[in-house]
């Protein structure tokens, strides 16, 4: 399929709490944080951060596996920054840390992988027009393999 589409449905439960329906993948509850909501679930900013990190991690694994490598147990952490722009809170930046479950010397063609994996990430490349996203990749020993430019 050349231009795949996707659908997610939301239904208001109460106040700012929503049920998000992912169809065959189930539902989750989201909520805005205090003082607007009650913080009974992740908020939209956290969902966006999770989407960015998940997509980058999957893209990194894809790029490694393309060269028949094993990324090991990949983990990710995202720090989001918010600031007021024109009087409104906006996500101004994200710092994503990706950790490989292997030592760098165990992954073939790692230089090529690190050059190209971000381009595979649909979500990050889509939001980068409005949100600066920094990406750091570390191996299992905490060695920085890629840091923000």
GILIN-V668681 format. One record per pair of residues at least 4 apart in sequence whose ideal C-beta (glycine too) atoms are under 7 Angstrom apart, sorted by the first residue. I is the first residue (numbers start at 0). J is the second residue. D is the distance in Angstrom with one decimal. If there is no record, write none. Layout:
I,J,D + I,J,D
This chain:
7,19,6.2 + 7,20,7.0 + 7,21,6.0 + 8,20,4.2 + 9,17,4.7 + 9,19,5.4 + 10,17,6.4 + 10,18,4.9 + 11,17,5.7 + 12,16,4.5 + 12,17,6.3 + 12,18,5.7 + 14,36,5.9 + 14,37,6.5 + 15,30,5.8 + 15,31,4.0 + 15,35,5.6 + 15,36,3.6 + 16,28,6.3 + 16,30,4.3 + 16,36,6.4 + 16,37,6.9 + 16,39,5.6 + 16,40,6.8 + 17,29,5.0 + 18,26,5.2 + 18,28,6.0 + 19,26,6.3 + 19,27,5.1 + 19,29,5.6 + 20,26,5.0 + 21,25,6.0 + 21,26,6.8 + 27,40,6.7 + 28,39,6.3 + 28,40,4.0 + 29,40,4.6 + 29,41,5.7 + 29,42,6.4 + 29,43,6.8 + 29,46,6.6 + 30,36,4.4 + 30,37,5.9 + 30,38,5.8 + 30,39,4.3 + 30,40,4.5 + 30,42,6.7 + 31,35,4.3 + 31,36,3.2 + 31,42,5.5 + 32,36,6.1 + 32,38,4.6 + 32,42,5.6 + 33,37,6.9 + 33,38,5.7 + 41,45,4.0 + 41,46,5.7 + 43,47,6.4 + 44,48,6.4 + 44,79,6.0 + 44,90,5.8 + 45,49,6.2 + 46,50,6.3 + 47,51,6.5 + 47,90,6.8 + 48,52,6.3 + 48,77,4.2 + 48,79,5.1 + 48,93,6.1 + 49,53,5.9 + 50,54,6.1 + 50,122,4.9 + 51,55,6.3 + 51,77,6.5 + 51,93,6.0 + 51,95,6.3 + 51,122,5.5 + 51,123,5.2 + 51,126,6.6 + 51,132,6.1 + 52,56,6.1 + 52,75,4.1 + 52,77,4.6 + 52,95,5.4 + 53,57,6.2 + 54,58,6.1 + 54,120,4.4 + 54,121,6.2 + 54,122,3.8 + 54,123,5.8 + 55,59,6.3 + 55,75,6.8 + 55,95,5.6 + 55,97,6.1 + 55,117,6.9 + 55,120,5.1 + 55,123,5.6 + 55,134,6.0 + 56,60,6.5 + 56,73,5.1 + 56,75,4.7 + 56,97,5.8 + 57,61,6.2 + 58,62,6.4 + 58,116,4.8 + 58,117,6.7 + 58,119,3.9 + 58,120,4.1 + 59,63,6.5 + 59,70,6.6 + 59,73,6.5 + 59,97,5.7 + 59,116,4.7 + 59,136,6.7 + 60,64,6.0 + 60,70,4.9 + 60,73,5.8 + 61,65,6.3 + 61,119,5.6 + 62,112,4.4 + 62,115,5.8 + 62,116,3.8 + 62,119,6.3 + 63,68,4.1 + 63,70,4.5 + 63,106,5.9 + 63,112,5.4 + 64,68,6.3 + 66,107,5.3 + 66,108,4.5 + 66,112,6.7 + 68,106,4.7 + 68,107,5.2 + 69,101,6.3 + 70,99,5.4 + 70,100,6.4 + 70,101,6.3 + 71,99,5.7 + 71,100,2.3 + 71,101,4.0 + 71,139,6.3 + 72,100,3.6 + 73,97,6.6 + 73,98,6.8 + 73,99,6.1 + 73,100,6.1 + 74,98,4.7 + 75,95,6.4 + 75,96,6.6 + 75,97,5.1 + 76,96,4.7 + 77,93,5.7 + 77,95,5.2 + 78,93,7.0 + 78,94,4.5 + 79,90,5.7 + 79,93,5.1 + 80,91,5.1 + 80,92,4.4 + 81,88,5.3 + 81,89,6.7 + 81,90,5.8 + 81,91,6.4 + 82,89,6.5 + 82,91,4.5 + 83,87,6.5 + 83,88,6.0 + 84,89,4.6 + 90,130,5.3 + 91,131,6.9 + 92,130,6.9 + 92,131,4.6 + 92,133,6.8 + 93,130,6.4 + 93,132,4.8 + 93,133,6.9 + 94,133,4.8 + 95,132,6.5 + 95,133,6.7 + 95,134,4.8 + 95,135,6.8 + 96,135,4.7 + 96,137,6.5 + 97,134,6.8 + 97,135,6.8 + 97,136,4.5 + 97,137,6.9 + 98,137,4.7 + 99,136,6.8 + 99,137,6.9 + 99,138,4.6 + 99,139,6.1 + 100,139,5.3 + 101,105,4.4 + 101,106,5.7 + 101,138,6.4 + 101,139,6.0 + 102,138,5.4 + 102,139,6.1 + 102,140,6.2 + 103,109,5.8 + 103,138,4.8 + 103,142,6.1 + 103,144,5.6 + 106,112,6.9 + 108,112,6.0 + 109,113,6.1 + 109,144,6.9 + 110,114,6.5 + 111,115,6.4 + 112,116,5.7 + 113,136,6.5 + 113,144,6.3 + 113,145,4.8 + 117,123,6.4 + 117,134,6.2 + 118,124,6.9 + 120,124,5.8 + 121,125,6.1 + 122,126,6.4 + 123,127,6.1 + 123,132,5.4 + 126,130,4.8 + 126,132,6.7 + 127,132,5.6 + 133,147,3.7 + 134,145,6.7 + 134,147,6.7 + 135,143,6.4 + 135,145,6.4 + 135,146,5.3 + 135,147,6.5 + 136,144,4.6 + 136,145,4.1 + 137,141,5.5 + 137,142,6.3 + 137,143,5.7 + 137,144,6.3 + 138,142,4.9 + 138,144,5.9
